[in-house]
Amino acid sequence: GSGISLTGPTLMVHGTEEQKRRFLPPIARGEVVWCQLFSEPGSGSDLASLQTRAVADGDDFVVSGQKIWTSGAHRSDWAILLARTDPDAPKHRGITYFVVDMKSPGITVRPLVNMLNGHAFNEVFLDNVRIPRSQVVGEVNRGWYVATTTLDFERSGIGRFAGNRRLLEELTDL
């Protein structure tokens, strides 16, 4: 899902060599599940109005806020996350793009149950979650540009093509 179609391609473009070595092989092998922590309550389609904050603290950032409509968060090992690191910057600046371990202390995932008593979407609460600086993708305060890369991959649907190719190879082998 998100790992192959969104996170992997974004890391290929913007990740450090260390991030590529660490995250791309498990994504390619399908060993980890990823989700996207972008949308927030009250923001609608205005992603740049996000309120989740990340404050630098030594070698870490401390993140607090809420995300909503997160597909698969209850099953995810890792997430891509947008947080505001400079509240005084213009709206599309002062945002930083992170990768975060969903098992980190301070992360709470709550299901958004639908009328059929099932759920795929979640709300995610981040309460003083510590994220190492090594998990910033791109530059601090320039995460909007990394996020637009992710959104471009989401719109292009490259994951569907990769998945279809893998399915075709598996069927051919069978």
Residue pairs with C-beta under 8 A, 6 or more apart in sequence:
1 33
1 34
1 72
1 159
2 33
2 34
2 35
2 36
2 71
2 72
2 76
2 80
3 27
3 30
3 32
3 33
3 34
3 78
4 27
4 28
4 30
4 159
4 162
4 163
5 153
5 154
5 157
5 158
5 159
5 160
5 162
6 34
6 36
6 80
6 150
6 153
6 154
6 159
7 23
7 27
7 34
7 78
7 80
7 99
7 150
8 23
8 24
8 27
8 28
9 149
9 153
9 158
10 80
10 137
10 146
10 149
10 150
10 153
11 19
11 20
11 23
11 24
11 99
11 137
12 20
12 24
13 149
14 97
14 137
14 138
14 146
14 149
15 23
15 24
15 137
16 134
18 134
19 99
19 134
19 135
19 137
23 78
23 99
26 32
27 34
32 77
32 78
33 72
33 75
33 76
33 77
33 78
34 76
34 77
34 78
34 79
34 80
35 70
35 71
35 72
35 73
35 76
35 78
35 79
35 80
35 102
36 70
36 71
36 79
36 80
36 150
37 52
37 67
37 70
37 73
37 79
37 80
37 81
37 82
37 100
37 124
37 126
38 47
38 50
38 67
38 80
38 81
38 82
38 147
39 47
39 67
39 68
39 69
39 70
40 49
40 50
40 51
40 52
40 65
40 66
40 67
40 68
41 66
41 68
41 123
42 51
43 49
43 50
43 51
47 82
47 147
48 91
48 92
48 95
48 144
49 91
50 65
50 82
50 83
50 84
50 95
51 65
51 84
52 63
52 64
52 65
52 66
52 67
52 81
52 82
52 83
52 84
52 126
53 63
53 64
53 65
53 83
53 84
53 85
53 87
54 61
54 62
54 63
54 83
54 84
54 85
54 96
54 98
54 131
55 61
55 62
55 63
55 85
56 85
56 133
56 140
57 130
59 132
59 133
60 130
60 131
60 132
60 133
61 83
61 85
61 96
61 98
61 130
61 131
61 133
61 136
62 128
62 129
62 130
62 131
63 81
63 83
63 98
63 100
63 126
63 128
63 129
63 130
63 131
64 126
64 127
64 128
64 129
65 83
65 125
65 126
66 123
66 124
66 125
66 126
67 73
67 81
67 123
67 124
67 126
68 112
68 121
68 123
68 124
69 112
69 121
69 123
70 79
70 109
70 121
70 122
70 123
70 124
71 120
71 121
71 122
72 120
72 122
73 79
73 102
73 109
73 122
73 124
74 109
74 111
74 119
74 122
76 102
77 101
77 102
77 103
78 99
78 100
78 101
78 102
79 99
79 100
79 102
79 124
80 97
80 98
80 99
80 100
80 137
80 150
81 97
81 98
81 99
81 100
81 126
81 131
82 95
82 96
82 97
82 98
82 143
82 147
83 95
83 96
83 98
83 143
84 94
84 95
84 96
85 94
85 95
85 96
85 140
85 141
85 143
86 93
86 94
86 141
87 94
88 94
89 141
92 144
93 141
93 142
93 144
94 141
95 141
95 142
95 143
95 144
95 147
96 136
96 138
96 140
96 141
96 142
96 143
97 136
97 137
97 138
97 143
97 146
97 147
97 150
98 131
98 135
98 136
98 137
98 143
99 135
99 137
100 107
100 129
100 131
100 135
102 109
104 129
104 130
104 131
105 129
105 130
106 126
106 127
106 128
106 129
106 130
107 124
107 125
107 126
107 127
107 129
108 124
108 125
108 127
109 122
109 123
109 124
109 125
110 122
110 123
110 124
110 125
111 119
111 121
111 122
112 119
112 121
112 122
112 123
113 119
137 143
137 146
138 145
138 146
153 159
